[in-house]
């Protein structure tokens, strides 16, 4: 059995900013004060296309697969409230998290 999660976590009104800018973003309520936006490849592609310069593509940053593409978005969101980016990948009891 496997487990795979890449997500942005924060207040629902903060994450609504992501959903307004990127069609692939879906805000999933976790509690009245907390929500997450899963980060599938389609969303990474949309964010990367919106923020890419000619010399940069998606690379691994500190072991986190999508962080380079999300860095500018997360920095912008953090100006408006607390936000976290999480990655977990497990299969058969072995895996990684960040």
Residue pairs with C-beta under 8 A, 6 or more apart in sequence:
1 91
1 92
2 89
2 90
2 91
2 92
3 88
3 89
3 90
3 91
3 95
4 88
4 89
4 90
5 38
5 86
5 87
5 88
5 89
6 38
6 39
6 40
6 65
6 66
6 86
6 87
7 36
7 37
7 38
7 39
7 85
7 86
8 15
8 18
8 36
8 37
8 39
8 70
8 74
8 77
8 83
8 84
8 85
9 30
9 34
9 35
9 36
9 83
9 84
9 85
9 86
10 34
10 35
10 36
10 77
10 81
10 82
10 83
10 84
11 33
11 34
11 35
11 81
11 82
12 27
12 29
12 33
12 34
12 35
13 81
14 77
14 80
14 81
14 83
15 25
15 27
15 35
15 36
15 37
15 77
16 27
17 77
17 80
18 25
18 27
18 37
18 73
18 77
19 25
19 26
19 27
19 37
21 50
22 43
22 46
22 47
22 50
23 46
24 40
24 42
24 43
24 45
24 46
25 37
25 43
25 46
26 37
26 38
27 35
27 36
27 37
28 35
28 36
28 37
28 38
29 35
30 36
37 43
39 66
39 70
39 85
44 58
44 66
44 69
44 70
47 69
47 70
47 73
48 57
48 58
48 69
51 69
51 72
51 73
56 68
58 66
58 68
58 69
59 68
60 67
60 68
61 67
61 68
61 71
62 98
63 96
63 98
64 85
64 87
64 98
65 87
66 85
66 87
67 85
70 85
74 83
74 85
77 83
86 97
86 98
87 96
87 97
87 98
88 95
88 96
88 97
88 98
89 95
89 96
89 97
90 96
